[in-house]
Amino acid sequence: MAVNEYLRTFSGREGVLGALGVYRAAFATMEQTAALTRNKVQVPVVALGGERAQGLEIRKMVEMVANNVGGGSIAECGHFVPEERPDEVFRYILAMLRIPPSSSS
């Protein structure tokens, strides 16, 4: 179960420090991606945010560095979009790739 894995990896001092590393690196990440605002990514990108977290802001941020952005806000979803709503993520990816969902999806 995903929750158990999060608890395992975030537990203890090292787990917390690792999880917070993303935020410590934010300014370096912004500096590294600044060039992409002038020379945007050309491959299709799916950008999804949970409505209870960043929602449409995720897509807006990705549109700053990529030209072909699909996605949006996933209803009734928080911060961990793939874990909370995997079927919705899958549908967005299929739509970006223009693959019709099968009747079993």
C-alpha positions in Angstrom: 0.0 0.0 0.0 1.3 3.5 -0.9 0.6 5.0 2.5 2.8 2.4 4.2 5.6 3.2 1.8 5.3 6.9 2.5 5.3 6.3 6.2 8.4 4.1 5.9 10.4 6.5 3.7 9.4 9.7 5.5 10.0 8.4 9.0 13.0 9.4 11.0 15.3 12.4 10.6 16.7 11.2 7.2 13.3 10.7 5.8 12.1 14.2 6.7 15.3 15.8 5.5 15.0 13.9 2.2 11.4 14.9 1.7 12.2 18.6 2.4 15.1 18.5 0.0 12.7 19.4 -2.8 11.9 22.7 -1.1 15.6 23.4 -0.2 16.5 23.1 -3.9 13.7 25.3 -5.1 15.8 28.4 -5.9 18.5 26.2 -7.7 15.7 24.5 -9.7 14.3 27.9 -10.8 17.7 29.0 -11.9 18.2 25.7 -13.8 14.9 26.0 -15.6 15.0 29.7 -16.5 16.5 28.9 -19.9 13.4 26.8 -20.7 11.2 29.9 -20.6 13.1 31.1 -23.7 13.6 27.7 -25.4 10.5 25.7 -24.4 10.2 22.0 -24.2 8.5 20.7 -27.4 7.4 17.2 -26.4 3.9 16.8 -25.1 3.6 17.2 -21.3 0.7 16.2 -19.0 0.5 18.6 -16.0 -2.0 17.7 -13.4 -2.8 19.1 -10.0 -5.3 18.0 -7.4 -8.1 20.5 -6.7 -7.3 20.3 -3.0 -3.7 21.2 -3.6 -2.3 23.2 -6.5 -5.1 22.5 -9.0 -4.7 24.4 -12.3 -1.6 26.1 -11.0 0.5 23.1 -12.0 -0.5 23.4 -15.6 0.1 27.2 -15.6 3.6 26.6 -14.2 4.4 23.9 -16.8 3.1 26.1 -19.6 5.9 28.6 -18.7 8.5 26.0 -19.9 6.6 23.8 -22.4 4.6 24.5 -25.6 2.4 21.4 -25.8 0.8 21.1 -22.3 -2.3 19.1 -21.5 -3.9 18.3 -18.2 -5.7 20.4 -15.6 -7.1 19.9 -12.1 -8.2 16.6 -10.8 -11.4 16.8 -8.8 -11.5 15.5 -5.2 -7.7 15.1 -5.2 -4.9 16.4 -3.0 -1.2 16.6 -3.3 -0.4 13.0 -4.4 -2.2 12.9 -7.7 -1.0 9.6 -9.2 -1.6 7.7 -5.9 -5.0 9.3 -5.2 -6.5 9.2 -8.7 -4.5 6.9 -10.9 -7.3 6.2 -13.4 -7.7 10.0 -14.0 -4.0 10.4 -14.6 -4.1 7.4 -17.0 -7.0 9.0 -19.0 -5.1 12.3 -19.3 -2.0 10.5 -20.6 -4.1 8.5 -23.1 -5.8 11.7 -24.3 -2.4 13.5 -24.7 -1.2 10.5 -26.8 -4.5 10.4 -28.6 -5.1 6.8 -27.7 -8.8 6.0 -27.1 -9.5 4.3 -23.7 -10.5 0.7 -24.0 -14.0 -0.3 -22.8 -12.4 -2.0 -19.8 -10.8 1.3 -18.5 
